[in-house]
Amino acid sequence: EEFIAHRFKTQWCPIGGPHDWENCVYAHTYRDWRRTPLIGYSSRPCPQWSRSIANGSPELNYDDRCPRGMACPLAHGSKEQLYHPQFYKTSPCSETHCKRGALCAFTHGPHDTRQPCADEPDHILG
């Protein structure tokens, strides 16, 4: 679980060829990719990124979606929010028959519930 919270979808897939992207721990597109949490972004969503996804062209480059780009202290997209160490496996799954297993960002009982990592630094919360 620590691997998923800290490394899931933070590296480009080296496998090549057809395979199950849904269950692959590597990223395949920039929408699938996330920055490593070690750079210090929060699990809170970035409003600029959210607006660009909702209203912007799907062709927008990464840096055009948020003026802070890679240096933004907030989560860019659902993967950065859901799999962030502050959030991953801290809330119950709403699906009765979830098929995502360990890759589901939510808990399925006390056996896989995590405590969030240490508090986020003040400079990240802005």
N, C-alpha and C positions, 0 to 999 in steps of 0.2 A: 504493500500500500504506500510506503514512503516513495518507492520508485514512481508510482503513478502520480502522486502529489507533486513531486519535484522534477520528473523527467518526461512524463507522458506528452507526446506530440511536440517536444522541444527540438527534435533533430529530424532532418529530412530522411525519408526512407531509403535505405541502401539496398533493399531487396531487389527492386526492378522486376519487371514482368508482372503478369496478372496475379493478384492475390486479394484477400479480403481486407480492404481498407478500413472497414468498420472495426475490426478486431486487431488491427495492426497498431502497435504502440508508437509508430513513427508518423510524421506528417507527410501528406501527399500534395496538398495545395496550401496557399497562404491562408485560406479560411480554416484549414485544418490545423495549421501550425500555431504554436504559442511561444512567447518568450519564456525563458527560464525564470521561475520565481526568484532565483538567487540574485537577479539584478535589482530587486526591491520594489516591484509594483504591488499595489493593493489588490484585494479581491473585489473592490468596489468597481462598478462599470464606468468607463470613460464616456461622458455624455457626447463628446464630439464623434467618437467612434460609433456609438449607437445611432446617432443621427445620420452618419454617412452610410451605414448599413441600411437603415430604414428608407432614406430618401436619395442617396447617392447612386451613381452608376455602378454596376457590378464591375466595370472596367477600371475603377479608381485604383491607383497604386497605393501601397501600404502607407507611405508618408503623406499622401493626400487625404487620408481618412482622419488623421489627427495631426494638428500642427506640431505636437511634441514628438511624434514618431516613436522610435524605440525608447526614448528617454521619458515617455509619459509615465507618471506614477500610478496610473489607474489601469484596470483590466481592459484589454482590447478583445472583445468578443466573449462568447460563452465558454469556450475552452479555457481561457485565462481566468475566468471567474469561477467556473464549476470545479476545475481541477487545482485551484490554488490551495496551498497547504492550510490556509485559514478557513477554507470552505469544504474541501473534499472529504466526503464521508462524515459530515457533522450534522446532516439533516436527513430525515426519513424519505425514502423513495415513495412516490405516490402510485406507482404501478403495482397492481396485485400480483402479476406474473411477469416480473422483470426478467428479460433475457440478456441483459448487459453484463451480469456477473461482476467481476472485479473492476471492469471498466465503467460501471455505473458510478456516477459521482455521489450517489446518495446511499444511506445506510439501509440494510435489510434486517436489522436487529442488533442487539448488543454485541454480537460476535464481530461485527466489522465497523463499529462506531469508533471514530477517532476523536481525540481532543485537538482543537486547533493549536497550531504552533504558537510560540510566544507572541505577545502583542506586536502589532505592526508599529514601526517607528513613527513618531509624530510627523516627520517631514514627508512621509508618504500620504498621510491622511489629509494634508493640505489644510 
